[in-house]
């Protein structure tokens, strides 16, 4: 399908259909991945494995989702977002289907970890990149709405998944989950590409079109590795990823360890989901009406998310744990849409596909190491308290690292990259090396 040409992002129109598609993809990718903790207790009992071993399932899924993001971006650049998203939905649904027949944890590592990880990134990340190109002024709103699906899933699907596990066992529950996840296919069919003027500004001159090095760099966005703002942002993202997923993986097992029943533990995930939606709404309102820039909001919300994770071990009663979980969900709900919107602000819409792929690849280091590290800490210490303390410290460190972004303390949002003259490199206010020797940091 040939892309429709726009002189500027339409800030609406078919973009709202893509927002709906991204919302459903968020439900079926992030939402379902968040709720894997409900199955972990069953996996530990059925396979007689420790927490650190079962934690690898979600860690492999998250890390695979991040590691394969550059490949998803390159394929979407070459063949379009629609076929890549449809293929991802097929692979993700197949992963949960095959996982229902698993006979050991290694097979779950492959089917849930790798199949759904690759399928999820193929389905979701090209869609989010396309969504960012459809919106400019309303981009924070559209991104928040699209990614609120994870919170809705935590609210609606957490009790449902526990009910399915009780009624059909974990195998039957995974089989039914696969049927839900196959709905990623029609979501991918809604994606419609568009072309913007800055695409031509970043295109290769004709004499470079045959260069395989330039082609490789263009497909994977490798020029961003020399971009100071992007690399600073990525390093902070690695630290954030190491701590961000710890509550999502270990909150339900932690609640069971505190002698709460399975439905009370599952309801904690629902509370996180409800608060997640509230956090996205509050964040969107603050971004649109306040004087602070996106990177300032991201620093504040990430820091407070880390503090909420540090507070999890303080909960003794069910009411206290529920309140802390809701606080975490409210704060964490704003982080992901802010990260996507801030990334677009740093690199510009034309380079967002490659930027998402590269940053997810590097953040996979944190996502892969965080939950297993916290699971190992639990096995050594005998409780999840130290695990949450470690996760919170990673989040606080990552949020404070954002202070090193070029031009961070300016209240004026840098303009997007522009082409100085024909054939020259795009001028980038986020990269001080291109600012005539003037450092913005």
C-alpha positions in Angstrom: 0.0 0.0 0.0 1.6 3.3 -1.1 1.8 5.9 1.8 -0.4 8.9 1.8 1.5 12.2 1.6 1.0 14.9 4.2 2.7 18.3 4.5 2.6 17.9 8.3 1.4 15.3 10.8 -2.5 15.3 10.5 -2.9 15.2 14.3 -6.1 13.1 13.9 -8.0 11.5 11.0 -6.9 7.9 10.4 -4.4 8.4 13.3 -7.3 7.7 15.7 -7.9 4.3 14.1 -4.2 3.6 14.5 -4.5 4.7 18.1 -7.3 2.1 18.6 -5.1 -0.6 17.0 -2.2 0.3 19.2 -4.5 0.2 22.3 -5.6 -3.3 21.5 -2.0 -4.3 20.7 -0.9 -2.9 24.1 -3.6 -5.0 25.8 -2.5 -8.2 24.0 1.3 -7.6 24.2 2.1 -5.6 27.3 -1.0 -6.5 29.2 -0.7 -10.2 28.8 3.0 -10.1 29.6 2.3 -8.2 32.8 0.0 -10.9 33.9 2.4 -13.8 33.5 3.1 -13.6 37.2 -0.3 -15.3 37.8 1.0 -18.3 36.0 4.4 -18.3 37.8 3.1 -19.9 41.0 1.6 -22.7 38.9 4.8 -23.1 37.0 6.9 -23.3 40.2 4.6 -26.0 41.6 4.1 -28.0 38.5 7.8 -28.1 37.4 9.2 -27.9 40.9 11.5 -25.0 40.0 12.7 -22.0 42.1 11.5 -18.4 41.6 14.8 -17.4 39.8 14.2 -20.1 37.2 10.6 -19.2 36.4 11.5 -15.5 36.4 13.5 -16.1 33.2 10.2 -16.7 31.3 9.1 -13.1 31.4 12.7 -11.8 31.3 13.4 -13.6 28.1 10.1 -12.4 26.6 10.8 -8.8 27.5 14.5 -9.0 26.5 13.6 -10.7 23.2 11.0 -8.0 22.6 13.7 -5.4 23.0 16.6 -7.2 21.2 14.5 -7.8 18.1 13.2 -4.2 17.9 15.9 -3.1 15.4 14.9 -6.0 13.2 11.3 -5.0 13.4 12.1 -1.4 12.6 14.3 -2.5 9.6 11.6 -4.8 8.2 8.9 -2.1 8.7 11.1 0.4 6.9 11.7 -2.0 4.1 8.2 -3.6 3.7 5.9 -1.4 5.7 4.3 -1.5 9.2 1.2 -3.5 8.2 2.8 -6.8 7.1 5.3 -6.8 9.9 2.5 -6.2 12.5 0.4 -9.0 11.1 3.3 -11.4 11.1 4.0 -10.5 14.7 0.5 -11.2 15.8 0.6 -14.6 14.2 3.9 -15.5 15.9 2.8 -14.2 19.3 -0.5 -16.2 19.3 1.4 -19.3 18.1 3.8 -18.9 21.0 1.1 -19.1 23.7 -0.6 -21.9 21.8 2.5 -24.1 21.8 3.3 -23.1 25.4 0.1 -24.8 26.6 1.7 -28.2 25.5 5.1 -27.5 27.3 6.6 -30.3 29.3 9.5 -28.3 30.9 10.6 -24.8 31.6 13.0 -24.8 28.7 10.1 -25.1 26.3 8.3 -22.2 28.1 11.5 -20.1 27.6 11.2 -20.7 23.9 7.5 -20.5 23.3 6.5 -17.7 25.8 9.9 -16.1 26.0 11.1 -16.1 22.4 8.0 -16.6 20.2 5.8 -14.1 22.0 8.8 -11.7 22.5 9.5 -11.6 18.8 5.8 -11.5 17.9 5.1 -8.8 20.4 7.8 -6.4 19.1 6.8 -7.0 15.5 3.2 -6.2 16.3 3.6 -3.2 18.6 6.7 -1.2 18.0 6.2 -0.4 14.3 2.7 0.6 15.2 3.8 3.0 17.9 6.4 4.5 15.5 3.7 5.0 12.9 1.4 6.6 15.6 4.1 9.1 16.5 4.3 10.2 12.9 0.5 10.8 12.7 0.5 13.2 15.6 2.5 16.2 16.7 0.5 18.5 19.1 -1.6 15.6 20.3 1.2 13.1 20.4 1.3 12.7 24.2 -2.5 12.2 24.3 -2.5 9.7 21.5 0.5 7.8 22.9 -1.1 7.7 26.4 -4.4 6.4 25.0 -2.6 3.8 22.9 -0.5 2.5 25.8 -3.3 2.6 28.4 -4.3 -0.9 27.1 -1.8 -2.4 29.4 -3.6 -0.9 32.4 -7.0 -1.9 31.1 -5.6 -5.5 30.7 -4.4 -5.6 34.3 -7.8 -4.5 35.5 -10.0 -6.7 33.3 -7.8 -9.7 32.6 -6.2 -10.3 36.0 -9.2 -11.9 37.7 -10.2 -13.6 34.4 -6.7 -15.3 34.1 -6.9 -16.5 37.7 -10.4 -17.8 37.0 -9.2 -19.6 33.9 -6.3 -21.2 35.7 -8.6 -22.4 38.5 -11.2 -23.7 36.0 -9.0 -25.2 33.3 -5.5 -25.4 34.8 -2.5 -23.4 33.4 -2.5 -25.4 30.1 -6.1 -24.7 29.3 -5.7 -21.1 30.4 -2.8 -20.6 28.1 -4.7 -22.1 25.2 -7.5 -19.6 25.7 -5.0 -16.8 26.0 -3.6 -17.7 22.6 -7.0 -17.3 21.1 -7.1 -13.7 22.5 -3.6 -12.9 21.3 -4.5 -13.9 17.7 -6.6 -10.8 17.6 -3.4 -8.9 16.9 -3.8 -9.8 13.3 -6.8 -7.5 12.5 -5.1 -4.8 14.6 -2.1 -4.9 12.2 -4.5 -4.7 9.2 -5.6 -1.2 10.4 -2.1 0.3 9.9 -1.9 2.8 7.0 1.5 4.3 6.2 2.1 8.0 5.6 4.9 10.2 4.1 6.1 13.5 5.7 8.5 16.2 4.3 11.3 15.4 6.8 11.5 11.9 5.2 13.0 13.4 2.1 15.3 15.6 4.3 16.9 12.5 5.8 17.0 10.4 2.6 20.3 9.4 1.1 21.7 11.4 -1.9 21.4 9.4 -5.2 25.1 8.6 -5.2 24.8 6.9 -1.8 21.8 4.9 -2.6 23.8 1.9 -3.7 26.1 1.9 -0.7 25.4 -1.1 1.5 26.8 0.7 4.5 24.5 3.6 4.1 21.6 1.2 3.4 22.4 -0.7 6.6 22.7 2.5 8.6 19.4 3.8 7.2 17.5 0.6 8.0 18.7 0.3 11.6 19.2 4.0 12.4 22.9 3.4 13.2 23.7 7.1 12.9 22.0 7.6 16.2 24.9 5.9 17.9 26.8 9.2 17.5 23.9 11.2 18.9 24.8 12.4 22.4 21.2 13.1 23.5 20.0 9.7 22.2 22.9 7.8 23.9 22.4 9.6 27.2 18.7 8.8 27.1 19.5 5.2 26.2 21.9 4.7 29.2 19.2 5.9 31.5 16.7 3.6 29.9 18.9 0.6 30.6 18.9 1.4 34.4 15.1 2.0 34.3 14.5 -1.3 32.5 16.4 -3.2 35.2 14.0 -2.0 37.9 10.8 -1.2 36.1 9.7 -4.8 35.5 10.6 -6.2 39.0 7.1 -5.4 40.5 5.3 -6.7 37.4 7.1 -10.1 37.8 7.3 -10.5 41.5 4.3 -8.5 43.0 1.9 -11.5 42.9 4.4 -14.1 44.2 5.4 -11.5 46.9 1.7 -11.3 47.9 1.3 -15.1 48.1 4.5 -15.1 50.2 2.7 -12.8 52.7 -0.1 -15.4 53.0 -2.7 -13.6 50.9 -4.9 -15.9 48.9 -4.6 -16.2 45.1 -7.5 -13.9 44.3 -6.2 -11.2 46.7 -2.8 -11.5 45.0 -4.3 -11.3 41.5 -6.4 -8.3 42.6 -3.1 -6.4 43.2 -2.4 -6.6 39.5 -5.9 -5.2 38.9 -5.2 -2.3 41.2 -2.0 -1.6 39.3 -4.0 -1.6 36.1 -6.7 0.8 37.4 -4.1 3.2 38.8 -2.0 2.8 35.6 -4.9 4.3 33.6 -5.3 7.2 36.1 -1.6 7.9 35.9 -1.7 8.2 32.1 -4.7 10.6 32.2 -3.0 12.7 34.9 0.3 12.8 33.0 -1.4 13.8 29.8 -3.2 16.7 31.5 0.0 17.9 33.2 2.0 17.8 30.0 -0.5 19.8 28.0 -1.2 22.5 30.6 2.2 22.8 32.5 5.3 24.8 31.6 7.7 21.8 32.0 9.1 19.9 29.0 8.6 16.2 28.4 12.0 15.2 29.7 11.3 17.0 33.0 8.0 15.2 33.4 9.8 11.9 32.6 12.4 12.5 35.3 9.8 13.3 37.9 7.5 10.4 37.2 10.4 7.9 36.9 11.9 9.0 40.2 8.6 8.7 42.0 8.1 5.3 40.4 11.4 4.2 41.9 10.4 5.5 45.3 7.1 3.5 45.1 9.0 0.3 44.4 11.3 1.0 47.4 8.2 1.3 49.5 6.8 -2.2 48.6 8.7 -4.0 51.5 7.1 -1.6 54.0 3.6 -3.1 53.4 2.6 -5.5 56.1 -1.2 -5.7 55.8 -3.1 -6.3 52.6 -4.5 -2.8 52.6 -0.9 -1.3 52.8 0.3 -3.5 50.0 -2.7 -2.7 47.9 -2.2 1.1 48.4 1.5 0.8 47.5 0.7 -1.3 44.4 -1.8 1.3 43.3 0.7 4.1 43.9 3.2 2.2 41.7 0.7 1.7 39.0 -0.3 5.3 39.0 3.3 6.5 38.7 4.5 3.8 36.3 1.5 4.3 34.0 2.9 7.6 32.8 6.5 6.4 32.2 6.2 4.5 29.0 4.1 7.1 27.0 6.5 9.8 28.3 9.5 7.7 27.2 8.1 7.3 23.7 7.1 11.0 23.4 10.4 12.2 24.8 12.3 10.0 22.3 10.4 11.6 19.4 11.3 15.0 20.8 15.0 14.0 20.9 15.4 12.3 17.5 12.5 13.7 15.4 9.6 11.7 13.7 11.7 10.7 10.7 14.2 8.7 12.8 11.8 7.3 15.4 11.6 3.8 13.8 15.3 3.3 14.1 15.5 5.0 17.5 12.9 2.7 19.0 14.7 -0.3 17.7 18.1 0.7 19.0 16.9 1.9 22.4 15.0 -1.3 23.0 18.0 -3.4 22.0 20.2 -1.7 24.5 17.5 -1.6 27.2 17.2 -5.4 26.9 20.3 -5.6 29.0 18.4 -4.2 31.9 15.1 -6.0 31.2 16.9 -9.4 30.9 19.0 -9.0 34.1 16.5 -7.2 36.4 13.9 -9.8 37.2 16.3 -12.8 37.4 18.6 -10.7 39.6 15.7 -9.9 41.9 14.6 -13.6 41.8 18.2 -14.6 42.8 18.1 -12.1 45.6 14.8 -13.6 46.8 16.3 -17.1 46.7 19.3 -16.0 48.7 17.5 -13.8 51.2 14.4 -15.9 51.6 12.0 -13.0 50.8 11.2 -10.5 48.0 11.9 -7.4 50.1 15.5 -7.0 49.0 14.4 -7.6 45.4 12.1 -4.6 45.5 14.8 -2.5 47.1 17.2 -3.3 44.3 14.6 -2.6 41.6 13.8 0.8 43.2 17.4 1.8 43.3 17.8 1.1 39.6 14.8 3.3 38.8 16.0 6.2 40.9 19.4 6.0 39.3 18.0 6.0 35.8 15.7 9.0 36.5 18.6 11.1 37.9 20.7 10.3 34.9 18.3 12.2 32.7 19.7 15.4 34.2 22.7 14.9 31.9 20.6 15.3 28.7 21.9 18.2 26.5 19.8 21.3 27.2 17.9 19.6 30.0 17.6 22.7 32.2 16.2 24.8 29.4 12.4 25.3 29.4 12.4 25.7 25.6 11.7 22.6 23.7 14.4 22.0 20.9 13.0 22.2 17.4 13.0 18.9 15.5 16.0 18.1 13.2 16.0 20.1 10.0 18.0 20.0 6.8 20.4 22.9 6.5 20.9 22.6 2.8 20.7 20.0 0.0 22.9 17.1 0.7 24.1 18.3 4.1 23.5 16.5 7.4 20.4 17.4 9.4 20.9 20.0 12.0 20.1 18.5 15.4 19.7 20.7 18.5 19.9 17.6 20.8 23.4 16.8 19.5 25.9 19.5 20.7 28.6 18.5 18.3 26.4 20.0 15.5 25.8 23.3 17.2 28.8 25.2 15.9 30.8 24.1 19.0 28.2 25.3 21.5 27.4 22.6 24.1 23.9 22.7 25.3 24.5 20.5 28.3 
